[in-house]
Amino acid sequence: MPTTHPATPASAVANIRAQQDFLPATLQRVAAHILEKPERVIYQTITELAQDAGVGESTITRLCRRLGYPGFHAFKIALTTDLAQIDTPTPPSADADVVTRAAHQAVSALEETRRVIDLSTLERVARAIVNAPRIDVVGQGNSGLAAQFFATKLMRLGITTVAYTDPHLATVAAATQTPQGVVLGLTRSGSTIDTVQTLTVAYERGAHTVAVTNRASSPITRVARDVLFTAAPESPLAGGAISSFTSQVLLLEALYLAVYALIPDADDAMRRTAQSVVEKKY
């Protein structure tokens, strides 16, 4: 007979309130903190919540499992669903409203990201890329699309670059990196397990590891020599909102331009690569 698993609780808020009085003192404190600031918690990483609540990350995981969730991310999805049911926005009445909303999100993300980009870090990473024998860019989901975008840009400059969206291949590649190599890990939350693990392997190899993330307090920053920040926080139910994707693309475009400026024959490389695909177009 197939193994049966207990159903994941539907309501995070109701589940916490039902069990709160029966939890150990430390878990009670975390539960109370979550109930007090649920709108903040859904945008936090496990590291940020642990810091806010004054506990270790393992305590957060223990609470989530005590409540019936496999981990913190699953708990956040349930909590976000609760909040969405409490405050469901009124849908736009016309297609124009949809376009306006999407455009506003994209523009806001671009402007916020522009403000948080540290130019000295950007320049340092650009120089590392120019001097590296190989660049690996890794990401999952929409971050994988951004990784492919950036790898293609660098390839057109003659820089050996590979984008990895398969976590197994990414980790294998990281294990073959050298101290002169560069590995960029793209993860909005900073908590994508596969990307963090890949960057960890590259870090242990001595490679120049770079995290592109929205979160300063997140697991990936612990194994990144440099961190480039994007803006536009995203809830667990957003599913890759245009704001977060746009902010990644802007940062990578800025990094590409910084690299371009450091390559003396960049214009020639662009001309050659453009000519190489002339016959591919009508």
Phi, psi and omega in degrees: 000142179293148179287135178259146180241146178297143181293143176289132180303141184282317185251115180292316183297312180297324181293318178297314182296325181290327186256352189306315183290346183256003181273153172301160187304316182296317180291327176299319181295319179292318180299318179296321179297318180296316180294331181284325185227056183297325180295332178280320185297323184294343179259000185266156169275169178297328179293316181294319179295319179299318179295317180297320184274351179072036180227176176275161180299326180296331178292321178297314179298319181296320178296314182301316180290325176297328180276354176103012180253145181293338181188182185294321182296318178297321177296317180297323178299315179295319180294319178297321178297319177301312183293326179294325180287331179285321185227075180277121181293150178286126182295150180297151185270348182212160180301326180299325179295322179296314180297316180298317180296314180297317180296319180296318179298317181295314181296317180298318180297318179297315182293318180294321179292321178305321183286332185265352180290126177269115187292327179292321176293318179302316180294319180296317179293321179300317179294322178296321179295315181299325184268357185275143175287335180204141178245129173249131178239123186236146178187156179243150179062225180296332176294332175292323177295318178295324178297318179294321177301312183290320180299319179297320179298315181291323179300325180291345176265003180085015180266126180293109186221138177230131175262132180241122173250349174270116185297329179292313178296323179298317181291321177299316179298318180298325181291344180257006180288165179238168178300340178272347182282164179234134175234120177258128176249119182258118176204114182304313184282337186077006185236012178291112190305312183299317181291320177297317180297319179297315180294328177297315179298316179296321179297318179292335176281350180091007180291161176280102183267138182229129176256133173248107190210164177268347190243121177287322179260085181210158184304325186292333182292341181287339182242022179246128176290323176230147178234127175249125187261142170249172179247200176066078175298154186224136179283161181300339182265359185291330175066039179083060181296155181300329182297314182290320179293317179298320181294323176296314182297320178299313181299316181293325177295319178296320178295319177300316180295325177293321177294315181306317183294340182268352183257115184302321183255032181300320180298319179295318179298318179295322180294316181296316182291327177294318180293332183294339182247013181302317184286354179274358183235148178283000000 
